Amino acid sequence: MTGLAARLLRHRAGPASATLLALIVGVLILVAMGTLVESGLRFRAEPRLWATADVVVANRTISHTFREFDGGTTTSTVTLPEGGTVDAALVGRIRQVPGVAAVTGDDGVLIGSPAAVGHGWDTYAFTGRPIAAGAAPRTDDEVLVDTRLGVAPGDRVDLVVGGVGRSYRVSGTAETGSAAVFFTDAQAARLSAHPGRVAAIGVRMAPGADLGVVREIASAAGAATYAGKDLGTVEQSENQAARRLLVEAGSAFGGYVVLLIVFVVAGTIGLSVRHRRRDLALLRAVAATPGQVRRMLVAEAALLALVGAAVGGPAGVLAARWVHGELVGRGFVPASFPMAGGLFAVPAAVGTAVLVAVLAALVAARRVTGIKPIEALGEIAVEPRRSGRVRLIAGVLTLAAAGTSGAFTLGAGGSTGALAGAVGMLYLFVIAVALLAPRINAYAARLLTPLLPRVWRASGYLAAANLRANAQGMATVLTALVLSVGFGGSVWFLQTNLERQTAAQSSAGTLAERVLVAPGGLPADAAGEIRELAGVRAATGVRRTQVVVRALGGIEPVSAQSVDPAGVTSTMDLAVREGNLADLRAGTVALSATQASSSGWEVGERAELWLGDGTPVTLDVIAIYDRNLGFGDVTLAAETVAGHTAGDTDDEVLVRAGPEADTALATWVAGRPGTEVLDAATRTRLMSTDLALGAWLNRLLIGVMVGYAALAAATTMVLAALARRREMALLQLVGVTRRQIRGMVQAEQAGLLGTAVLIGATIAALTLSAVVNGLTGNPIPYVPPLGGVAVLGGTTLLALATTVWPVRRLLGAPPIDNIGVKE
């Protein structure tokens, strides 16, 4: 059957090319996406700081166990946003364990400028690296630095720690593998943001010693132990953040991309087989068994899938390299992050393509091979009047599920969760349309029957008759158009809504006229100093962080901010709907309406959550506000988070002051190099730019889905048009002019496109409204006028181009040449 399948493919160049194109692009997307995810999953950070440690004690994750309704339990684990710490006293306890040769605690000191991480000198012994030049730091004003900082022994280097600039003498340099700075142990302890606690404890054991006691001590203290290949995961490097980004992005969108590819490939192959019913029926009539026909179709699909994989696989690897270059160039991934070569992604993509193609061919051939040959020959002349009852019930149930899924689309929280939820909701709607498409087409045809003849006269009459008779056959075309409009009009505009709402909320809620920022952050006491300046009415230090809260089915990190409570209501307006933000102090919390609703908290109740380093806290809820995108879902007092963030600096200071304060502010800023005073409008503009840069990966993934949906619509309509050669030849032979036929096709497209745009726009509006309302409380989403025109106009042009051009080509041949050929 393989040889027969190959010969038949050569005689069906049009449909085969359309199917092959869908497979090539599908494999390309799968390989590119899979390579990114594989890179994240296979990445194992090489230890730099703890290269010679046998075990490292640290607290990097938090777990919470929930009891299910059936009595079982589920444990949810997340990475601590601020990195956990352990009690420094644990170092002494581990040192007493028999067999411990060396042990030291380290609390990374964040250096704002130049960007680096500082450590105590005792930690350097665990790097296993020699000093390249100079010597170890002996006094508190000396440091040993990595060679990539570009200084030599004897030079002076200015470091900004905790928002305060200090000058140090370089005692030596070394190649540590990262931008690291080593202080004396005493100086590192003074600079630590977590007094009395350390981020990690490195342990080196004597040969043959047992690590069991160390693990028991760590477990009793609520910490974990890392050894062997897991040592590198302890270090909070840029590579770890890149790994999480790739895995999370792939997890959020990868499944939906696979579903989209399955949808497109299955629809294309199904339509191609459907248009060959005459050929297949004739094969059955000349004694071909159902099994032989199925094997032939499977062989055709498998051959196309393999050819598509041969082209799409290498193209996908190249696309993954391009994406990696873009991620590096835009700062998402460091240049040192290794990319996988597609060892697993390519076979997985090829296997998926072959499996989807084969299953699609089997499903499409089920009807033709399941009936008697003579019935097959008779059936192909007329389309079935209506689809089965099972399909109707499934479509209604899927539509109901889509209509009620909006409340659950934000379970993951954040913009990524919102986008993933929107895509999931959209898929349910599109699947419902696909199942109900024959009935939708039939109903639309009845509504259009009196209208089309009035506009297109005889051509409109023929178009209405075709739409009524071919409701089942045009189901795939309707679904493809709805998919294109739905994707373009929902998930793309959702990202626009998120960025616009974030910038708008931040701008409207910032009452301060000036904002102070610095590359390495501002000292925690900066707001207090600024409040003392002449002309300053209020100053609020703002530190952005994350906290961990209980969510549906687990725990999750959510965005938060800590603020200096003094005068906070004068510098920011969070649109408080209940309570009073002025009551904020240590031990209290203000929540966004979205978070309060999700967690079931109200003003006056006590909220149990975890700070970014895993510290559990119980706080009194004093206010609920609306502007969550601009200011985070949780607002805490600065005293609450002090000592629980990675660095002891504020990201910015909001200043409410009159013009008379300009001189005093300028003097204050002049004494702190690198600090800037921005006006509120400039801050909002910079924020919008940062949001756009941060959303680049989301836009890329969304663009891939929208583009592939458009490709699906194009190939489907081209296939449907090319399959009508006998019909158009017959119309010409009975006296219908070419102009009338072109008018008929235009009328059909107008009716079908109008139905698809109406349904697709409705689905997009419902999806957008549900998700934007969940994020912002505003049920009316923003749709850029040009964006709406681009989606609707682009879909219209796509529909016309992929129908008019094939029909014009068919009408260019004499009708007698097409009347007797295959469909």
Buried (B, 14 or more C-beta within 10 A) or exposed (E): BEEBBEEBBEEBEBBBBBBBBBBBBBBBBBBBBBBBBBBBBEBBBEBBBBBBBBBBBBBBEBEBEEEEEEEEEEEBEBBBBBBBBBBBEBBEBBEEBEBBEBBBBBBBBBBBBBEBBBBBBBBBBBBEBEBBBBEBBEEBBBBBBBEBBEBEBEEEBEBBBBBBBBEBBBBBBBBBBBBBBBBBBEBBBEBBBBEEBBBBBBBBBEEEBEBEBBBEBBEEBEBBBBBEEBBBBBBBBBBBEBBEBBBBBBBBBBBBBBBBBBBBBBBBBBBBBBBBBBBBBBBBEEEBEBEBBBBBBBBBBBBBBBBBBEBBBBBBBEBBBEBBEBBBEEEBBEEEBEBBBBEBBBBBBBEBBBEBBBBBBBEBBEBBBEBEBEEBBEBBEEBEEEBEEEBBEBBEEBBEBBBEBBEEBBBBBBBBBBBBBBBBBBBBBBBBBBBBBBBBBBEBBEEBBEBBBEBBEEBBBBBBBBBBBBBBBBBBBBBBBBBBBBBBBBBBBBBBBBBBBBBBBBBEBBBBBBBBBBBBBBBBBBBBBBBEBEBBBBBBBBBBBBBBBBBEEBBBBBBBBBBBBBBBBBBBBBBBBBBEBBEBEEBBBBBBBBBBBBBEBBBEEEBEBBBBBBBEBEBBBBBBBBBBBBBBBBBBBBEBBBBBBBBBBBBBBBBBBEEEBEEBBEEBBEEBEBBEBBEBEEBBBEBBEEBEEBBBBBBBBBEBBBBBBBBBBBBBBBBBBBBBBBBBBEBBEEEBEBEBBBBBBBBBBBBBBBBBBEBBBBBBBBBBBBBBBBBBBEEEBBBBEEBBEBBBEBBBEBBBEBBBEBBEEBBEEEBEEBBEEBB
